Amino acid sequence: MQRRNVEGIKKFSEQKTVEAYRKAVSAIERLRKEKLKINFNTVSIEAGVSKPFLYTHPELRDKIERLRRPEPTETDGTCRLTQRLEEENEKLRKEVRRLQEILRKSKIPVII
C-alpha cells in the first residue's frame, strides 16, 4: 500500500491555526481598547474565527471569560454604598417613629 504525503497539508493547517490565534488575540485587544463588550460572539465576529476555535484554545477561552465579566467601577461601588445607606436610614427612621409612638402613648413629658 502506498503511503500518502500529508506533510504539506499538516503544515498548512498549523499555519492557519497560528494565524487564527493571532487574529483572535488582536481582536480581543481592539475590543478592549475601544471598550466594547467582550464575549465569545464578539471576538469570533471581530477576528473572523469560529466560536469552537475560541473554546478549544484554553488560553483564549480563559482570557475571554476573564474579560467578559464586568469590572466593578467606582460608580457601581458608589451606587451600592448609596443604596445601603438609604436602606439603613429607612430602618432608623422606622425605629425613631416606633420610639416616638411609645413616648406619646406613655404620656410622660419629654423635653427635647
C-alpha positions in Angstrom: 0.0 0.0 0.0 1.2 3.4 -0.9 1.9 5.9 1.9 0.4 9.4 1.3 2.4 12.5 1.7 0.4 14.7 4.1 3.2 16.9 5.4 2.2 19.9 3.3 -1.4 19.7 4.5 -0.3 19.4 8.1 2.0 22.4 7.7 -0.8 24.5 6.1 -3.2 23.5 8.9 -0.7 24.6 11.6 -0.2 27.9 9.8 -3.9 28.5 9.6 -4.2 27.8 13.4 -1.4 30.2 14.2 -2.9 32.9 12.0 -6.4 32.4 13.6 -4.9 32.6 17.1 -3.1 35.8 16.2 -6.3 37.3 14.8 -8.2 36.4 17.9 -5.7 38.0 20.2 -5.7 41.1 18.1 -9.4 41.2 18.1 -9.5 41.0 21.9 -7.1 43.9 22.2 -9.1 46.0 19.8 -12.3 45.4 21.7 -10.5 46.2 25.0 -9.1 49.5 23.6 -12.4 50.5 22.2 -14.1 49.5 25.5 -16.6 47.2 23.6 -18.3 44.2 25.0 -16.0 41.1 25.1 -17.6 37.7 24.8 -17.1 34.7 22.5 -19.5 36.0 19.9 -18.0 39.5 19.6 -14.4 38.1 19.5 -15.4 35.5 16.9 -17.0 38.1 14.6 -14.2 40.7 15.1 -11.4 38.1 14.4 -13.2 36.2 11.7 -12.7 32.8 13.5 -15.3 30.3 14.7 -16.5 30.1 18.3 -15.5 26.5 18.6 -11.9 27.6 17.8 -12.0 30.1 20.7 -13.5 27.5 23.1 -10.9 24.8 22.2 -7.9 27.0 22.9 -7.6 27.3 26.7 -5.5 30.5 26.7 -8.1 32.3 24.6 -11.0 30.8 26.4 -9.6 31.9 29.8 -8.8 35.4 28.6 -12.3 35.9 27.1 -14.0 34.5 30.2 -12.0 36.8 32.4 -12.7 39.9 30.3 -16.3 39.3 29.8 -17.1 39.8 33.4 -17.8 43.4 34.0 -15.2 45.1 36.2 -16.7 46.9 39.1 -16.3 50.6 38.6 -16.2 53.4 41.2 -19.7 54.4 40.1 -21.0 50.9 40.8 -19.4 50.9 44.2 -20.8 54.4 45.0 -24.3 53.3 43.9 -24.2 50.2 46.1 -22.9 52.3 49.1 -25.7 54.9 48.5 -28.3 52.1 48.3 -27.0 50.5 51.5 -27.0 53.9 53.4 -30.6 54.7 52.2 -31.8 51.3 53.5 -30.0 51.9 56.8 -31.6 55.4 57.0 -35.1 53.9 56.4 -34.6 51.4 59.2 -33.5 54.1 61.6 -36.5 56.3 60.6 -38.8 53.4 61.4 -37.1 52.9 64.7 -37.5 56.7 65.6 -41.2 56.6 64.7 -41.7 53.5 66.8 -40.0 55.1 69.8 -41.9 58.4 69.3 -45.2 56.4 69.3 -44.1 54.7 72.6 -43.3 58.0 74.1 -46.6 59.5 73.0 -48.6 56.6 74.5 -46.7 56.7 77.8 -47.8 60.3 78.4 -44.5 61.1 80.1 -43.4 64.6 79.4 -40.3 64.7 77.3 -38.1 67.7 77.0 -36.0 67.8 73.8 
